[in-house]
């Protein structure tokens, strides 16, 4: 694992990308991005506030029409473009109502490669509408020469009806707990678990992204030692995942409480580099017994860590 300094930085301390590596910067992204070095970012993971009425630790984000949201997004996205290497990849998270705005902005500057839709098994029901249980992630690149490691994000699926040819397994393998095969990653993800109270990665952040989800983006589109930018760091998921997967990161977050939470998660990541749902170089299906046992084990480890810290 890379020896990370995991600093808190003030805006005035950011003088180029090298000064901000592996740091949590408590500031507005628009004021920090111009201080970073041109063509220094390998991967940008962007999880901006969705176009919804939402409150983050007292900061209020109010829903607007699509043109207004597009204008808001362009105001900060223009600062990211000069930072990207010509081989860089950009992922932008959104919900269904925000997706048109994200597509409009990205298509003006980058090559859009795909739209990932991932299933959120949690969600509020509605009496006169369909329950909202999915979110989007837009996948775009600066140019044609970009990194994508398909083998790093294989999904291990249980085989329900195993096929054999001449008595031999075809495309799957028998294991002690069942029959499984490795499948190529698609743009529909149904294996993601939204963090809940008993999971070690769970925090009080209202829109926390799962580590497993971010790990897929990091593993597919970066190499060890690459620089990953997250200008809307939130609870620190990207920073924690990069720490575990030996990537450098730059995290920017406006809310001091979430900055402190991110720093704590980075320290925990140094002690335990495991990511729930990712074992032996492959991603596992959701809600397996193995995942439940790992969750219980890591919850106990986290309790012991916080007890010692206190």
Secondary structure per residue as TSV (DSSP state, phi and psi in degrees):
chain	resnum	aa	ss	phi	psi
A	1	X	-	360.0	140.0
A	2	X	-	-64.7	138.2
A	3	X	-	-75.7	97.9
A	4	X	-	-92.4	137.9
A	5	X	-	-82.0	-26.5
A	6	X	-	48.5	64.9
A	7	X	E	-92.5	154.0
A	8	X	E	-90.9	128.6
A	9	X	E	-120.5	143.0
A	10	X	-	-85.6	154.6
A	11	X	G	-52.4	-39.2
A	12	X	G	-68.5	-17.4
A	13	X	G	-84.9	-10.0
A	14	X	-	-86.1	109.4
A	15	X	-	-131.7	73.9
A	16	X	S	98.2	163.7
A	17	X	H	-62.9	-39.9
A	18	X	H	-60.3	-32.4
A	19	X	H	-74.6	-17.5
A	20	X	H	-105.5	1.7
A	21	X	T	-64.3	135.5
A	22	X	T	59.4	35.7
A	23	X	E	-123.1	149.1
A	24	X	E	-101.8	118.4
A	25	X	E	-108.6	117.3
A	26	X	E	-88.8	93.4
A	27	X	S	-170.7	175.0
A	28	X	-	-79.1	137.2
A	29	X	H	-58.8	-39.7
A	30	X	H	-62.4	-25.9
A	31	X	H	-87.5	-19.4
A	32	X	H	-96.2	-40.5
A	33	X	H	-54.6	-41.8
A	34	X	T	-64.9	-15.0
A	35	X	T	-84.9	-12.2
A	36	X	S	-83.4	163.8
A	37	X	-	-81.6	137.1
A	38	X	T	-60.2	141.1
A	39	X	T	54.5	49.1
A	40	X	-	-121.9	-5.3
A	41	X	E	-105.3	129.1
A	42	X	E	-88.3	-34.4
A	43	X	E	-147.3	131.6
A	44	X	E	-116.7	125.6
A	45	X	E	-113.5	113.4
A	46	X	E	-114.0	121.0
A	47	X	-	-127.2	68.3
A	48	X	-	-72.4	164.1
A	49	X	-	-55.4	132.4
A	50	X	-	-71.9	166.3
A	51	X	S	-79.6	66.2
A	52	X	S	-135.6	162.4
A	53	X	-	-78.7	110.8
A	54	X	E	-146.0	144.8
A	55	X	E	-118.6	127.4
A	56	X	E	-117.6	102.3
A	57	X	T	50.0	42.0
A	58	X	T	95.6	-17.3
A	59	X	E	-84.9	123.6
A	60	X	E	-100.8	127.9
A	61	X	E	-113.8	122.5
A	62	X	-	-106.4	136.5
A	63	X	-	-63.6	140.3
A	64	X	-	-131.8	178.3
A	65	X	-	-76.4	166.8
A	66	X	H	-60.4	-46.7
A	67	X	H	-57.4	-37.9
A	68	X	H	-68.1	-40.8
A	69	X	H	-66.3	-39.5
A	70	X	H	-59.3	-44.7
A	71	X	H	-62.4	-42.8
A	72	X	H	-61.4	-43.4
A	73	X	H	-66.6	-40.9
A	74	X	H	-62.6	-32.9
A	75	X	H	-61.3	-36.3
A	76	X	H	-98.5	-27.7
A	77	X	H	-67.6	-29.9
A	78	X	H	-64.0	-23.6
A	79	X	H	-78.9	-20.8
A	80	X	H	-81.1	-36.2
A	81	X	H	-53.7	-46.7
A	82	X	T	-66.2	-19.6
A	83	X	T	-79.7	-18.9
A	84	X	E	-78.3	135.6
A	85	X	E	-68.2	161.5
A	86	X	E	-71.3	-6.5
A	87	X	E	-107.4	8.6
A	88	X	E	-75.3	158.2
A	89	X	E	-120.7	147.6
A	90	X	E	-128.6	131.7
A	91	X	E	-118.0	134.6
A	92	X	E	-126.7	122.9
A	93	X	E	-84.6	146.9
A	94	X	E	-160.9	166.9
A	95	X	-	-103.6	-179.1
A	96	X	H	-63.1	-35.4
A	97	X	H	-78.0	-22.8
A	98	X	H	-89.2	-20.2
A	99	X	H	-53.9	-43.7
A	100	X	H	-59.1	-37.5
A	101	X	H	-68.4	-41.6
A	102	X	H	-62.7	-44.7
A	103	X	H	-60.2	-43.0
A	104	X	H	-60.6	-44.4
A	105	X	H	-70.1	-47.8
A	106	X	H	-62.7	-41.7
A	107	X	H	-65.7	-19.4
A	108	X	H	-77.1	-22.2
A	109	X	H	-126.5	-26.5
A	110	X	S	-128.7	172.4
A	111	X	E	-95.2	116.0
A	112	X	E	-80.2	125.9
A	113	X	E	-98.7	-33.6
A	114	X	E	-172.5	168.6
A	115	X	E	-127.0	117.4
A	116	X	E	-88.1	136.9
A	117	X	E	-118.4	124.3
A	118	X	E	-117.9	142.8
A	119	X	E	-84.1	123.2
A	120	X	-	-95.6	111.5
A	121	X	S	-73.9	-7.9
A	122	X	-	-103.7	146.8
A	123	X	-	171.9	153.8
A	124	X	-	-85.0	139.8
A	125	X	-	-76.7	160.8
A	126	X	-	-134.4	140.8
A	127	X	S	-74.9	-29.2
A	128	X	S	-127.0	29.0
A	129	X	S	-158.6	168.2
A	130	X	-	-76.7	140.7
A	131	X	-	-61.1	131.6
A	132	X	-	-86.1	106.0
A	133	X	-	-129.5	30.8
A	134	X	E	-148.4	156.2
A	135	X	E	-136.9	163.1
A	136	X	E	-111.7	154.5
A	137	X	E	-135.0	117.2
A	138	X	E	-85.6	133.7
A	139	X	E	-111.7	117.2
A	140	X	E	-139.1	156.9
A	141	X	E	-132.7	157.7
A	142	X	S	-71.2	-43.6
A	143	X	S	-141.0	-163.6
A	144	X	S	-84.4	-24.9
A	145	X	-	-93.1	83.9
A	146	X	-	-125.3	158.2
A	147	X	-	-90.1	131.2
A	148	X	-	-147.9	115.1
A	149	X	-	-103.3	93.8
A	150	X	G	-66.5	-32.0
A	151	X	G	-72.5	-20.0
A	152	X	G	-78.8	-10.0
A	153	X	G	-129.1	34.6
A	154	X	-	-68.0	148.2
A	155	X	E	-110.4	128.6
A	156	X	E	-90.4	111.8
A	157	X	E	-111.9	145.6
A	158	X	E	-74.6	134.7
A	159	X	-	-91.7	117.1
A	160	X	S	-82.2	-42.5
A	161	X	S	-124.2	81.4
A	162	X	-	-63.8	134.0
A	163	X	-	-99.0	136.4
A	164	X	E	-122.9	149.4
A	165	X	E	-127.2	121.5
A	166	X	T	55.5	35.8
A	167	X	T	81.4	-0.4
A	168	X	E	-108.3	145.5
A	169	X	E	-60.7	135.8
A	170	X	S	-114.3	102.3
A	171	X	S	81.4	13.9
A	172	X	-	-150.1	171.3
A	173	X	E	-139.4	143.8
A	174	X	E	-86.4	131.7
A	175	X	E	-124.2	173.6
A	176	X	T	-60.9	-32.9
A	177	X	T	-106.3	18.8
A	178	X	E	140.0	-175.1
A	179	X	E	-104.0	133.3
A	180	X	E	-138.0	157.5
A	181	X	E	-141.9	152.6
A	182	X	E	-93.0	127.4
A	183	X	E	-113.3	153.7
A	184	X	-	-69.9	145.5
A	185	X	-	-69.1	138.2
A	186	X	-	-112.5	-177.5
A	187	X	S	-95.1	13.6
A	188	X	E	-123.2	112.0
A	189	X	E	-107.9	117.2
A	190	X	-	-116.6	13.5
A	191	X	-	-108.6	10.2
A	192	X	-	-93.1	133.1
A	193	X	-	-107.5	122.6
A	194	X	-	-69.1	130.4
A	195	X	-	-54.5	130.7
A	196	X	-	-123.7	178.9
A	197	X	T	-56.7	-33.3
A	198	X	T	-89.0	-3.1
A	199	X	S	-86.6	135.5
A	200	X	T	-57.1	-30.5
A	201	X	T	-82.0	-6.6
A	202	X	-	-66.5	138.3
A	203	X	-	-133.5	-179.4
A	204	X	S	-84.3	-3.1
A	205	X	-	-62.7	132.4
A	206	X	T	-72.6	-18.8
A	207	X	T	-129.7	38.0
A	208	X	-	-63.3	133.1
A	209	X	-	-88.1	142.5
A	210	X	-	-67.7	145.7
A	211	X	H	-61.2	-37.3
A	212	X	H	-60.5	-40.7
A	213	X	H	-64.0	-49.1
A	214	X	H	-66.4	-34.8
A	215	X	H	-60.6	-36.4
A	216	X	H	-62.4	-43.5
A	217	X	H	-66.0	-43.4
A	218	X	H	-66.4	-45.3
A	219	X	H	-68.5	-37.8
A	220	X	H	-71.1	-35.7
A	221	X	H	-122.8	21.6
A	222	X	-	-153.4	162.7
A	223	X	-	-111.8	159.9
A	224	X	T	-53.5	133.4
A	225	X	T	91.1	-11.6
A	226	X	-	-68.0	159.7
A	227	X	E	-99.5	123.5
A	228	X	E	-113.5	127.2
A	229	X	E	-105.1	130.8
A	230	X	E	-132.1	99.6
A	231	X	S	-83.3	-2.2
A	232	X	S	-128.1	66.7
A	233	X	-	-64.9	-32.8
A	234	X	T	60.5	-124.2
A	235	X	T	-80.8	-3.7
A	236	X	T	95.3	18.9
A	237	X	H	-59.5	-45.6
A	238	X	H	-62.2	-42.4
A	239	X	H	-62.9	-43.5
A	240	X	H	-63.8	-44.7
A	241	X	H	-65.5	-42.8
A	242	X	H	-62.8	-37.8
A	243	X	H	-61.1	-43.6
A	244	X	H	-69.9	-31.2
A	245	X	T	-104.5	14.2
A	246	X	T	62.5	40.7
A	247	X	-	-109.4	152.6
A	248	X	E	-84.6	150.5
A	249	X	E	-138.8	157.4
A	250	X	E	-129.9	117.2
A	251	X	E	-116.2	130.9
A	252	X	E	-122.3	130.5
A	253	X	E	-149.7	135.8
A	254	X	S	-81.8	-28.7
A	255	X	-	-89.2	118.1
A	256	X	H	-56.8	-38.2
A	257	X	H	-63.5	-38.8
A	258	X	H	-73.6	-30.8
A	259	X	H	-61.8	-44.1
A	260	X	H	-64.1	-39.4
A	261	X	H	-63.6	-41.4
A	262	X	H	-61.3	-43.9
A	263	X	H	-60.9	-42.0
A	264	X	H	-64.2	-39.9
A	265	X	H	-67.4	-33.6
A	266	X	H	-64.2	-42.2
A	267	X	H	-63.4	-40.8
A	268	X	H	-64.9	-37.2
A	269	X	H	-64.9	-31.1
A	270	X	H	-68.2	-31.3
A	271	X	H	-81.6	-31.8
A	272	X	-	-142.8	111.5
A	273	X	-	-92.6	6.6
A	274	X	-	-76.2	144.8
A	275	X	B	-118.1	124.2
A	276	X	T	-62.2	126.5
A	277	X	T	93.2	2.4
A	278	X	E	-131.1	110.7
A	279	X	E	-137.3	136.8
A	280	X	T	54.3	37.4
A	281	X	T	80.9	8.7
A	282	X	E	-135.0	157.9
A	283	X	E	-94.8	141.0
A	284	X	E	-102.1	157.1
A	285	X	-	-64.9	158.9
A	286	X	T	-74.8	148.0
A	287	X	T	64.3	35.1
A	288	X	-	-85.2	159.5
A	289	X	H	-60.5	-34.4
A	290	X	H	-62.4	-40.9
A	291	X	H	-64.5	-40.6
A	292	X	H	-64.0	-40.4
A	293	X	H	-67.5	-39.3
A	294	X	H	-65.0	-40.3
A	295	X	H	-61.5	-43.7
A	296	X	H	-64.1	-40.6
A	297	X	H	-65.0	-45.9
A	298	X	H	-72.7	-29.6
A	299	X	H	-61.5	-42.3
A	300	X	H	-65.1	-40.7
A	301	X	H	-62.2	-40.8
A	302	X	H	-67.2	-39.5
A	303	X	H	-61.0	-42.3
A	304	X	H	-64.6	-37.4
A	305	X	H	-65.4	-48.0
A	306	X	H	-68.2	-34.6
A	307	X	H	-62.1	-41.9
A	308	X	H	-67.8	-37.3
A	309	X	H	-66.7	-33.5
A	310	X	-	-75.4	360.0
